[in-house]
Amino acid sequence: MKLYGYWRSSAAYRVRIALNLKQLSAEHISVHLVNNGGEQHSQAYHQLNPQHLVPTLVDNGANGELNLSQSLAIIEYLEEKYPQTPLLPSNIEHRAIVRGMAQAIACEIHPLDNLRVLQYLVNEMGVSDTDKMRWYHHWIVVGFTALEEQLSQHSGIFCFGDTPTLADICLVPQVYNAKRFNVPLDNFPNIVRIAQTCDQLAAFANAAPEQQHDAS
């Protein structure tokens, strides 16, 4: 397998964690989202991912080479193809809860704070850096407030029970981003506790942005 990503990409970070938890190896290929106007916009990368986003996972499927985009779809693919060390609970109701928490992060918080959204706010709409950060903080706080309440109902050691799941895979990169941009986390004790627990595991620690070969 080949994973095209960027060291600071939250979505690529998720896939790296999933690969590590499942003890799967992949060749990591850097697509720098800032240099040269963003390497994700190159013609060569466009052939892999018309969305011009990372990550892209390239794997040999039943019908030849398979290019997959969108981190949650990639992780679900890995979950089905490599069921060892499951990332979702066995119970159907529990799986739905975990997916809901994961999507609350990946589909509600992260897209509003994505690099291309922030760049559009500044470059096309003339938003100041101060207001851009207000935007960034607002949407993380809104999302984390709801998630904290869910965790108070469902969490154990991790987001759901005592085993890392898809929800933890999505949570850790979002907490990393929140800390990077100085979002206060005092009101989210469950989120902070779970992220700290995850970061003590090698699968999460080795997937951290600063541990990647293209970190700069």
Secondary structure, DSSP 8 states (H G I E B T S, - for coil): -EEEE-TT-HHHHHHHHHHHHTT---EEEE--SSGGG-GGGSHHHHHH-TT--S-EEEEEETTEEEEEESHHHHHHHHHHH--SS-SS-SSHHHHHHHHHHHHIIIIIIGGGG-HHHHHHHHHTT---HHHHHHHHHHHHHHHHHHHHHHHHHHBSSSSSBTS--HHHHHHHHHHHHHHHTT---TT-HHHHHHHHHHHTSHHHHTTSGGGSTT--
